[in-house]
Amino acid sequence: MRVLIVEDELHLAEALTTLLKKQKYTVDSVNDGEAGLDCALSGIYDVIVLDLMLPKMNGIDVIKNLRAEGIDTPVIMLTAKSGISDRVRGLDSGADDYLPKPFNTEELLARIRALGRRRGEVVPESGMTFGDIELDTRSLTLSSGGKSISLTLKESELLEYLITNGNAVLSKDMIIEKLWGFDSEAESNHVEVYVSFLRKKLKYVGSETQIVTVRGVGYTLK
């Protein structure tokens, strides 16, 4: 799962980034509203953690612009303001959840998982399955028929993205944006390399599940 943090308190942004990465999430962090809006408009994020009071553009305006552009990514709004009117204003602007500062990190993680599930993203406690395979995104382990193998973080993220989208065909550009970010310098051969790695590991565990190339389009799981 990919999370965007938009927070101008640098120490808090760094702490949240570290926390989420320990949970095996892919995390991008920016420190002002305009940069947050630019990133969020890419549509590659599963959850956005957004501060209310931001330089250049406040959190309310960020959400309004996102919703006006048809971006439905779930948003958790963070703010030092805990008054009812502030909560109502944030939720009415399009935020999906509200967490006043200071907050408990376990509660934040639970809310991120809940929003991911609400959107349809599979956010497993122990593992996710497709066909005869099981992927544990916490331990980065691929299993099938009692046999297991360790994955790298990028391999796990790629397989998770394929599983989450079922039988849909994902283009190389979609995979690059999801795994590396919309402003990444990663190229199509990066995707080909990780697909090759995963295919070998699927074969190693004896799985009948395959990553199928749809020529000229992309990849899908069968």
Buried (B, 14 or more C-beta within 10 A) or exposed (E): BBBBBBBBBEEBBEBBBEBBEEBBBBBBBBBBBBBBBBBBBBBBBBBBBBBBBBEBBBBBBBBBBBBEEEBEBBBBBBBEBEEEEBBEBBBEBBBBBBBBEEEEEEEBBEBBBBBBEEBEBBBBEEBBBBBBBBBBBEBBBBBBEEEBBEBEEBBBBBBBBBBBBEEEBBBBEBBBBBBBBBEEEBEEEBBEEBBEBBEEBBEEBEBEBEBEBEEEEBBBBE
